[in-house]
Amino acid sequence: MTADDSYRRLDDDDYPAYTMGRAAEMLGTTQGFLRAIGDARLVTPLRSAGGHRRYSRYQLRIAARARELVDQGTPIEAACRIIILEDQLEEAQRINAQYRRTATRHPDGT
């Protein structure tokens, strides 16, 4: 892998570029919090060859949303469930919009 390939991967939202310590520092939380949202299956960090958790930018955004809810007084389990439901709703809305666009283009069903 070339240096250019490595730099391009850093722009990938799914590339696990952040260690647990760095992720916790960036979010202003503890490593225990990250373990808890992992135990709740909100995020599943990838593991390095040495077994260390590695987080992507996408996972950090999800963790930041969980922290926001917990900071507002929501229990961590409930916060994780809320985020999962929000994600499912967003996906359903995306699919519905896609169906509507298709139906508009083909009103006769063909």
N, CA and C atoms as a LAMMPS dump frame, in Angstrom:
ITEM: TIMESTEP
0
ITEM: NUMBER OF ATOMS
330
ITEM: BOX BOUNDS ff ff ff
-5.0000000000000000e+02 5.0000000000000000e+02
-5.0000000000000000e+02 5.0000000000000000e+02
-5.0000000000000000e+02 5.0000000000000000e+02
ITEM: ATOMS id mol type element x y z
1 1 1 N 0.848 -1.173 0
2 1 2 C 0 0 0
3 1 3 C 0.894 1.237 0
4 2 1 N 0.568 2.19 -0.839
5 2 2 C 1.363 3.408 -0.94
6 2 3 C 0.895 4.432 0.086
7 3 1 N 1.696 5.471 0.256
8 3 2 C 1.327 6.55 1.173
9 3 3 C 0.038 7.22 0.715
10 4 1 N -0.132 7.394 -0.613
11 4 2 C -1.367 7.985 -1.145
12 4 3 C -2.58 7.159 -0.763
13 5 1 N -2.466 5.822 -0.845
14 5 2 C -3.575 4.948 -0.465
15 5 3 C -3.918 5.122 1.009
16 6 1 N -2.903 5.221 1.844
17 6 2 C -3.128 5.405 3.278
18 6 3 C -3.832 6.722 3.557
19 7 1 N -3.425 7.781 2.903
20 7 2 C -4.058 9.086 3.118
21 7 3 C -5.508 9.087 2.643
22 8 1 N -5.777 8.431 1.513
23 8 2 C -7.156 8.354 0.997
24 8 3 C -8.059 7.632 1.969
25 9 1 N -7.548 6.624 2.639
26 9 2 C -8.347 5.853 3.593
27 9 3 C -8.791 6.722 4.767
28 10 1 N -8.013 7.739 5.087
29 10 2 C -8.389 8.611 6.2
30 10 3 C -9.647 9.416 5.884
31 11 1 N -9.961 9.589 4.615
32 11 2 C -11.191 10.269 4.206
33 11 3 C -12.393 9.339 4.229
34 12 1 N -12.156 8.055 4.386
35 12 2 C -13.219 7.055 4.399
36 12 3 C -13.885 7.046 5.776
37 13 1 N -15.183 7.336 5.822
38 13 2 C -15.93 7.372 7.089
39 13 3 C -15.931 6.031 7.819
40 14 1 N -15.708 4.938 7.087
41 14 2 C -15.756 3.612 7.692
42 14 3 C -14.385 3.045 8.044
43 15 1 N -13.332 3.797 7.746
44 15 2 C -11.979 3.326 8.044
45 15 3 C -11.715 3.453 9.548
46 16 1 N -11.344 2.367 10.22
47 16 2 C -11.135 2.394 11.672
48 16 3 C -9.8 3.046 12.051
49 17 1 N -9.775 4.354 12.042
50 17 2 C -8.526 5.091 12.214
51 17 3 C -8.221 5.472 13.654
52 18 1 N -9.187 5.346 14.569
53 18 2 C -9.011 5.896 15.914
54 18 3 C -8.98 4.801 16.977
55 19 1 N -7.971 4.88 17.827
56 19 2 C -7.884 3.958 18.966
57 19 3 C -8.97 4.313 19.968
58 20 1 N -9.223 3.412 20.887
59 20 2 C -10.227 3.677 21.908
60 20 3 C -9.857 4.907 22.731
61 21 1 N -8.601 5.032 23.1
62 21 2 C -8.166 6.185 23.891
63 21 3 C -8.368 7.489 23.156
64 22 1 N -7.999 7.501 21.889
65 22 2 C -8.163 8.717 21.078
66 22 3 C -9.641 9.023 20.859
67 23 1 N -10.44 7.999 20.613
68 23 2 C -11.88 8.188 20.411
69 23 3 C -12.51 8.783 21.67
70 24 1 N -12.176 8.241 22.829
71 24 2 C -12.724 8.758 24.087
72 24 3 C -12.3 10.205 24.296
73 25 1 N -11.055 10.505 24
74 25 2 C -10.548 11.878 24.137
75 25 3 C -11.304 12.833 23.208
76 26 1 N -11.504 12.424 21.966
77 26 2 C -12.19 13.275 21.002
78 26 3 C -13.637 13.536 21.413
79 27 1 N -14.271 12.543 22.021
80 27 2 C -15.67 12.669 22.423
81 27 3 C -15.831 13.28 23.805
82 28 1 N -14.732 13.422 24.513
83 28 2 C -14.811 13.953 25.87
84 28 3 C -15.52 12.999 26.814
85 29 1 N -15.267 11.717 26.628
86 29 2 C -15.917 10.697 27.442
87 29 3 C -14.874 9.704 27.939
88 30 1 N -15.328 8.623 28.5
89 30 2 C -14.399 7.612 29.013
90 30 3 C -14.368 6.396 28.104
91 31 1 N -13.336 5.608 28.268
92 31 2 C -13.255 4.352 27.527
93 31 3 C -14.375 3.418 27.975
94 32 1 N -14.76 3.516 29.224
95 32 2 C -15.874 2.712 29.745
96 32 3 C -17.176 3.008 29.015
97 33 1 N -17.387 4.276 28.675
98 33 2 C -18.581 4.654 27.917
99 33 3 C -18.565 3.969 26.555
100 34 1 N -17.41 3.985 25.892
101 34 2 C -17.291 3.335 24.59
102 34 3 C -17.509 1.824 24.703
103 35 1 N -17.009 1.225 25.775
104 35 2 C -17.252 -0.203 25.992
105 35 3 C -18.745 -0.465 26.191
106 36 1 N -19.405 0.419 26.944
107 36 2 C -20.84 0.251 27.223
108 36 3 C -21.681 0.328 25.952
109 37 1 N -21.377 1.269 25.064
110 37 2 C -22.167 1.335 23.832
111 37 3 C -21.813 0.187 22.895
112 38 1 N -20.619 -0.362 23.06
113 38 2 C -20.259 -1.577 22.326
114 38 3 C -21.021 -2.779 22.868
115 39 1 N -21.119 -2.871 24.196
116 39 2 C -21.874 -3.964 24.816
117 39 3 C -23.352 -3.897 24.433
118 40 1 N -23.863 -2.676 24.256
119 40 2 C -25.258 -2.483 23.843
120 40 3 C -25.432 -2.675 22.337
121 41 1 N -24.335 -2.967 21.645
122 41 2 C -24.307 -3.215 20.192
123 41 3 C -24.715 -2 19.373
124 42 1 N -24.468 -0.818 19.927
125 42 2 C -24.711 0.393 19.148
126 42 3 C -23.616 0.554 18.106
127 43 1 N -22.387 0.329 18.509
128 43 2 C -21.254 0.321 17.584
129 43 3 C -20.45 -0.949 17.85
130 44 1 N -19.871 -1.479 16.798
131 44 2 C -18.999 -2.645 16.929
132 44 3 C -17.664 -2.258 16.328
133 45 1 N -16.736 -1.812 17.176
134 45 2 C -15.439 -1.394 16.64
135 45 3 C -14.69 -2.586 16.054
136 46 1 N -13.902 -2.302 15.04
137 46 2 C -13.032 -3.343 14.502
138 46 3 C -11.882 -3.545 15.47
139 47 1 N -11.206 -4.633 15.336
140 47 2 C -10.064 -4.927 16.206
141 47 3 C -8.78 -4.914 15.391
142 48 1 N -7.744 -4.334 15.982
143 48 2 C -6.428 -4.35 15.343
144 48 3 C -5.861 -5.764 15.44
145 49 1 N -4.734 -5.993 14.796
146 49 2 C -4.092 -7.303 14.859
147 49 3 C -3.78 -7.682 16.309
148 50 1 N -3.536 -6.684 17.142
149 50 2 C -3.249 -6.929 18.553
150 50 3 C -4.488 -7.021 19.42
151 51 1 N -5.677 -6.91 18.816
152 51 2 C -6.928 -7.047 19.567
153 51 3 C -7.477 -5.747 20.128
154 52 1 N -6.864 -4.612 19.795
155 52 2 C -7.325 -3.324 20.312
156 52 3 C -8.482 -2.789 19.481
157 53 1 N -9.428 -2.147 20.16
158 53 2 C -10.581 -1.568 19.463
159 53 3 C -10.148 -0.378 18.614
160 54 1 N -10.716 -0.307 17.407
161 54 2 C -10.449 0.808 16.492
162 54 3 C -11.8 1.321 15.983
163 55 1 N -11.963 2.645 16.002
164 55 2 C -13.235 3.279 15.652
165 55 3 C -13.114 4.104 14.381
166 56 1 N -14.189 4.116 13.605
167 56 2 C -14.255 4.937 12.397
168 56 3 C -14.916 6.274 12.737
169 57 1 N -14.834 7.206 11.806
170 57 2 C -15.497 8.501 12.003
171 57 3 C -17.007 8.317 12.099
172 58 1 N -17.554 7.42 11.309
173 58 2 C -18.986 7.139 11.378
174 58 3 C -19.372 6.657 12.779
175 59 1 N -18.591 5.734 13.336
176 59 2 C -18.866 5.229 14.677
177 59 3 C -18.722 6.323 15.73
178 60 1 N -17.775 7.223 15.521
179 60 2 C -17.61 8.332 16.464
180 60 3 C -18.818 9.264 16.441
181 61 1 N -19.409 9.473 15.266
182 61 2 C -20.622 10.307 15.199
183 61 3 C -21.774 9.647 15.962
184 62 1 N -21.901 8.342 15.834
185 62 2 C -22.944 7.615 16.565
186 62 3 C -22.677 7.71 18.068
187 63 1 N -21.434 7.517 18.465
188 63 2 C -21.07 7.599 19.882
189 63 3 C -21.321 9 20.43
190 64 1 N -21.059 10.023 19.612
191 64 2 C -21.294 11.402 20.047
192 64 3 C -22.786 11.632 20.274
193 65 1 N -23.625 11.061 19.416
194 65 2 C -25.078 11.182 19.601
195 65 3 C -25.503 10.482 20.898
196 66 1 N -24.931 9.324 21.173
197 66 2 C -25.243 8.608 22.418
198 66 3 C -24.823 9.432 23.624
199 67 1 N -23.65 10.023 23.541
200 67 2 C -23.18 10.843 24.656
201 67 3 C -24.105 12.033 24.875
202 68 1 N -24.569 12.645 23.796
203 68 2 C -25.487 13.775 23.889
204 68 3 C -26.757 13.369 24.644
205 69 1 N -27.32 12.223 24.3
206 69 2 C -28.528 11.754 24.976
207 69 3 C -28.263 11.426 26.44
208 70 1 N -27.146 10.774 26.712
209 70 2 C -26.796 10.423 28.091
210 70 3 C -26.563 11.696 28.916
211 71 1 N -25.92 12.681 28.315
212 71 2 C -25.697 13.949 29.014
213 71 3 C -27.01 14.648 29.354
214 72 1 N -28.065 14.364 28.574
215 72 2 C -29.379 14.948 28.83
216 72 3 C -30.175 14.143 29.861
217 73 1 N -29.56 13.068 30.365
218 73 2 C -30.202 12.276 31.408
219 73 3 C -30.82 10.963 30.951
220 74 1 N -30.663 10.616 29.709
221 74 2 C -31.2 9.355 29.191
222 74 3 C -30.283 8.209 29.605
223 75 1 N -30.844 7.134 30.162
224 75 2 C -30 5.976 30.484
225 75 3 C -29.313 5.442 29.217
226 76 1 N -28.124 4.922 29.361
227 76 2 C -27.33 4.524 28.204
228 76 3 C -28.038 3.482 27.338
229 77 1 N -28.723 2.514 27.967
230 77 2 C -29.428 1.491 27.192
231 77 3 C -30.531 2.13 26.357
232 78 1 N -31.256 3.074 26.953
233 78 2 C -32.332 3.765 26.235
234 78 3 C -31.754 4.638 25.123
235 79 1 N -30.637 5.301 25.388
236 79 2 C -29.994 6.14 24.375
237 79 3 C -29.605 5.296 23.166
238 80 1 N -29.05 4.139 23.411
239 80 2 C -28.651 3.259 22.31
240 80 3 C -29.875 2.823 21.518
241 81 1 N -30.952 2.486 22.208
242 81 2 C -32.181 2.06 21.518
243 81 3 C -32.758 3.21 20.691
244 82 1 N -32.757 4.41 21.234
245 82 2 C -33.248 5.588 20.51
246 82 3 C -32.463 5.777 19.215
247 83 1 N -31.155 5.684 19.308
248 83 2 C -30.304 5.896 18.126
249 83 3 C -30.56 4.818 17.078
250 84 1 N -30.727 3.578 17.517
251 84 2 C -31.031 2.494 16.58
252 84 3 C -32.369 2.758 15.896
253 85 1 N -33.362 3.188 16.653
254 85 2 C -34.68 3.485 16.07
255 85 3 C -34.614 4.684 15.128
256 86 1 N -33.842 5.701 15.495
257 86 2 C -33.666 6.857 14.607
258 86 3 C -33.052 6.419 13.28
259 87 1 N -32.074 5.539 13.36
260 87 2 C -31.408 5.042 12.155
261 87 3 C -32.38 4.231 11.297
262 88 1 N -33.19 3.38 11.935
263 88 2 C -34.173 2.597 11.196
264 88 3 C -35.212 3.495 10.533
265 89 1 N -35.648 4.535 11.241
266 89 2 C -36.608 5.475 10.676
267 89 3 C -36.014 6.196 9.471
268 90 1 N -34.783 6.648 9.598
269 90 2 C -34.116 7.332 8.488
270 90 3 C -34.013 6.429 7.266
271 91 1 N -33.669 5.173 7.482
272 91 2 C -33.572 4.218 6.381
273 91 3 C -34.941 3.992 5.738
274 92 1 N -35.978 3.838 6.544
275 92 2 C -37.332 3.641 6.009
276 92 3 C -37.779 4.864 5.209
277 93 1 N -37.479 6.046 5.692
278 93 2 C -37.836 7.264 4.966
279 93 3 C -37.086 7.348 3.638
280 94 1 N -35.837 6.943 3.627
281 94 2 C -35.053 6.936 2.394
282 94 3 C -35.659 5.972 1.38
283 95 1 N -36.04 4.783 1.833
284 95 2 C -36.637 3.78 0.95
285 95 3 C -37.986 4.278 0.421
286 96 1 N -38.8 4.874 1.295
287 96 2 C -40.095 5.405 0.862
288 96 3 C -39.929 6.5 -0.185
289 97 1 N -38.971 7.377 0.015
290 97 2 C -38.718 8.447 -0.959
291 97 3 C -38.303 7.852 -2.295
292 98 1 N -37.497 6.804 -2.251
293 98 2 C -37.063 6.143 -3.479
294 98 3 C -38.262 5.51 -4.189
295 99 1 N -39.155 4.879 -3.451
296 99 2 C -40.37 4.303 -4.048
297 99 3 C -41.244 5.385 -4.669
298 100 1 N -41.39 6.515 -3.976
299 100 2 C -42.195 7.617 -4.501
300 100 3 C -41.611 8.151 -5.804
301 101 1 N -40.288 8.297 -5.853
302 101 2 C -39.652 8.773 -7.085
303 101 3 C -39.896 7.799 -8.226
304 102 1 N -39.787 6.518 -7.95
305 102 2 C -40.028 5.485 -8.97
306 102 3 C -41.482 5.507 -9.418
307 103 1 N -42.412 5.632 -8.48
308 103 2 C -43.844 5.65 -8.814
309 103 3 C -44.202 6.889 -9.625
310 104 1 N -43.556 7.996 -9.362
311 104 2 C -43.815 9.228 -10.098
312 104 3 C -43.358 9.087 -11.541
313 105 1 N -42.248 8.431 -11.747
314 105 2 C -41.726 8.229 -13.108
315 105 3 C -42.553 7.242 -13.904
316 106 1 N -43.174 6.287 -13.187
317 106 2 C -43.945 5.229 -13.835
318 106 3 C -45.341 5.134 -13.21
319 107 1 N -46.189 6.125 -13.434
320 107 2 C -47.5 6.132 -12.767
321 107 3 C -48.39 4.948 -13.149
322 108 1 N -48.161 4.33 -14.289
323 108 2 C -48.987 3.206 -14.713
324 108 3 C -48.495 1.867 -14.148
325 109 1 N -47.408 1.943 -13.325
326 109 2 C -46.889 0.742 -12.684
327 109 3 C -45.907 -0.035 -13.541
328 110 1 N -45.552 0.507 -14.694
329 110 2 C -44.585 -0.209 -15.542
330 110 3 C -43.206 0.346 -15.392
